[in-house]
Amino acid sequence: MQRSSSTSTVFIILILLLTFPLWVGLGAGLFGLIAGLFAGLVGLIVGLIGAVVGIIAAIFKALFGWGAWHHGWHFDGPDMNAFTWFALLIIGALIITRNRKSKS
């Protein structure tokens, strides 16, 4: 009876030694998977925050013409912000309605 128990113990130790790299690899792979998913989640949240800030900044740039720094490739042209476009839209609408009234 003693012989069977010692053989089982040696067999279990031999199996553990032979499969040890497999267990280490599976553990490291699982750790890498969890770390990658966490990093992806953080990247997704930060990306969404960046998109919201970008949209808000684009609205302010369109309204007030902020952020038009002249560096890099800059083509000199009229700096037309949203107020200018809105004024041109109103002038265009007045011209169109005036032409329609004069035709009637």
CYANA upper distance limits for C-alpha pairs under 8 A (distance plus 0.5 A):
  1 MET  CA      5 SER  CA      7.18
  2 GLN  CA      6 SER  CA      6.93
  3 ARG  CA      7 THR  CA      6.67
  4 SER  CA      8 SER  CA      6.70
  5 SER  CA      9 THR  CA      6.76
  6 SER  CA     10 VAL  CA      6.65
  7 THR  CA     11 PHE  CA      6.52
  8 SER  CA     12 ILE  CA      6.61
  9 THR  CA     13 ILE  CA      6.65
 10 VAL  CA     14 LEU  CA      6.53
 11 PHE  CA     15 ILE  CA      6.68
 12 ILE  CA     16 LEU  CA      6.66
 13 ILE  CA     17 LEU  CA      6.65
 14 LEU  CA     18 LEU  CA      6.68
 15 ILE  CA     19 THR  CA      6.54
 16 LEU  CA     20 PHE  CA      6.18
 19 THR  CA     23 TRP  CA      6.98
 20 PHE  CA     24 VAL  CA      6.72
 21 PRO  CA     25 GLY  CA      6.48
 22 LEU  CA     26 LEU  CA      6.61
 23 TRP  CA     27 GLY  CA      6.56
 24 VAL  CA     28 ALA  CA      6.59
 25 GLY  CA     29 GLY  CA      6.49
 26 LEU  CA     30 LEU  CA      6.59
 27 GLY  CA     31 PHE  CA      6.65
 28 ALA  CA     32 GLY  CA      6.58
 29 GLY  CA     33 LEU  CA      6.60
 30 LEU  CA     34 ILE  CA      6.73
 31 PHE  CA     35 ALA  CA      6.63
 32 GLY  CA     36 GLY  CA      6.44
 33 LEU  CA     37 LEU  CA      6.66
 34 ILE  CA     38 PHE  CA      6.69
 35 ALA  CA     39 ALA  CA      6.61
 36 GLY  CA     40 GLY  CA      6.54
 37 LEU  CA     41 LEU  CA      6.68
 38 PHE  CA     42 VAL  CA      6.78
 39 ALA  CA     43 GLY  CA      6.59
 40 GLY  CA     44 LEU  CA      6.59
 41 LEU  CA     45 ILE  CA      6.78
 42 VAL  CA     46 VAL  CA      6.64
 43 GLY  CA     47 GLY  CA      6.39
 44 LEU  CA     48 LEU  CA      6.71
 45 ILE  CA     49 ILE  CA      6.79
 46 VAL  CA     50 GLY  CA      6.60
 47 GLY  CA     51 ALA  CA      6.66
 48 LEU  CA     52 VAL  CA      6.78
 49 ILE  CA     53 VAL  CA      6.73
 50 GLY  CA     54 GLY  CA      6.47
 51 ALA  CA     55 ILE  CA      6.66
 52 VAL  CA     56 ILE  CA      6.78
 53 VAL  CA     57 ALA  CA      6.55
 54 GLY  CA     58 ALA  CA      6.51
 55 ILE  CA     59 ILE  CA      6.78
 56 ILE  CA     60 PHE  CA      6.93
 57 ALA  CA     61 LYS  CA      6.53
 58 ALA  CA     62 ALA  CA      6.52
 59 ILE  CA     63 LEU  CA      6.64
 60 PHE  CA     64 PHE  CA      6.32
 60 PHE  CA     65 GLY  CA      7.79
 60 PHE  CA     66 TRP  CA      7.36
 61 LYS  CA     65 GLY  CA      5.13
 61 LYS  CA     66 TRP  CA      5.13
 61 LYS  CA     67 GLY  CA      6.81
 61 LYS  CA     81 ASN  CA      8.14
 62 ALA  CA     66 TRP  CA      8.17
 62 ALA  CA     81 ASN  CA      5.92
 62 ALA  CA     82 ALA  CA      5.75
 63 LEU  CA     81 ASN  CA      6.36
 63 LEU  CA     82 ALA  CA      5.26
 63 LEU  CA     83 PHE  CA      6.96
 64 PHE  CA     81 ASN  CA      6.67
 64 PHE  CA     82 ALA  CA      7.62
 64 PHE  CA     83 PHE  CA      8.24
 65 GLY  CA     79 ASP  CA      8.01
 65 GLY  CA     80 MET  CA      7.92
 65 GLY  CA     81 ASN  CA      5.64
 65 GLY  CA     82 ALA  CA      8.26
 70 HIS  CA     74 HIS  CA      6.68
 80 MET  CA     84 THR  CA      6.14
 80 MET  CA     85 TRP  CA      7.36
 81 ASN  CA     85 TRP  CA      7.07
 82 ALA  CA     86 PHE  CA      6.47
 83 PHE  CA     87 ALA  CA      6.63
 84 THR  CA     88 LEU  CA      6.70
 85 TRP  CA     89 LEU  CA      6.59
 86 PHE  CA     90 ILE  CA      6.76
 87 ALA  CA     91 ILE  CA      6.70
 88 LEU  CA     92 GLY  CA      6.53
 89 LEU  CA     93 ALA  CA      6.62
 90 ILE  CA     94 LEU  CA      6.64
 91 ILE  CA     95 ILE  CA      6.70
 92 GLY  CA     96 ILE  CA      6.71
 93 ALA  CA     97 THR  CA      6.63
 94 LEU  CA     98 ARG  CA      6.42
 95 ILE  CA     99 ASN  CA      6.67
 96 ILE  CA    100 ARG  CA      6.82
 97 THR  CA    101 LYS  CA      6.70
 98 ARG  CA    102 SER  CA      6.76
 99 ASN  CA    103 LYS  CA      6.82
100 ARG  CA    104 SER  CA      6.98
